[in-house]
Amino acid sequence: MATDMMGELVASQGTYLLNKQASITDRLFDKVIILEDSVITGLRTDSTYIGDYIADNEIPLKAGAFLTPLNGEVFNGINLVSGSVLLIWA
């Protein structure tokens, strides 16, 4: 997968604010930015699962954390239990 650094810096494909208890399974996204302390119980790519990104899914991730997929993949699902995150569309 080629990297479009300028597109990533300006989120050229758009963003989506996800808050409270919600999930997204029908869009691809490159990044997850944690906006406030948040609990994520599901985070998926085609070949990995949440354990590859979050060690304990019952402990809130701190505001300011920045999650990116491994090995050039893209995320294809997230399940948010509390807090708010910004998804950067792929």
Backbone hydrogen bonds, N-H to C=O, Kabsch-Sander energy under -0.5 kcal/mol:
donor,donor_aa,acceptor,acceptor_aa,energy
4,D,2,A,-0.5
5,M,3,T,-0.8
8,E,4,D,-2.3
9,L,5,M,-2.2
10,V,6,M,-1.8
11,A,7,G,-0.5
12,S,7,G,-2.2
14,G,11,A,-2.1
16,Y,87,L,-1.8
18,L,16,Y,-0.6
18,L,85,V,-2.7
20,K,83,G,-2.3
22,A,20,K,-0.8
22,A,80,L,-1.7
24,I,78,I,-2.1
29,F,75,F,-2.1
30,D,88,I,-2.6
31,K,88,I,-1.0
32,V,67,L,-2.1
33,I,86,L,-2.6
34,I,32,V,-0.6
34,I,65,A,-2.7
35,L,33,I,-0.6
35,L,84,S,-2.0
36,E,84,S,-1.3
38,S,61,L,-2.1
39,V,82,S,-1.6
40,I,38,S,-0.6
41,T,79,N,-2.0
42,G,79,N,-1.2
44,R,77,G,-2.5
45,T,48,T,-1.3
52,D,49,Y,-2.1
53,Y,50,I,-2.1
54,I,50,I,-3.0
59,I,56,D,-1.4
61,L,38,S,-3.7
64,G,34,I,-3.3
65,A,62,K,-1.8
67,L,32,V,-3.1
73,E,70,L,-1.9
75,F,29,F,-2.4
76,N,44,R,-2.8
77,G,44,R,-1.0
78,I,24,I,-2.1
79,N,42,G,-2.8
80,L,22,A,-3.1
81,V,39,V,-3.1
82,S,39,V,-1.2
84,S,36,E,-0.5
85,V,18,L,-2.8
86,L,33,I,-2.7
87,L,16,Y,-3.0
87,L,85,V,-0.5
88,I,31,K,-2.0
89,W,14,G,-2.0
89,W,87,L,-0.7
90,A,28,L,-2.1
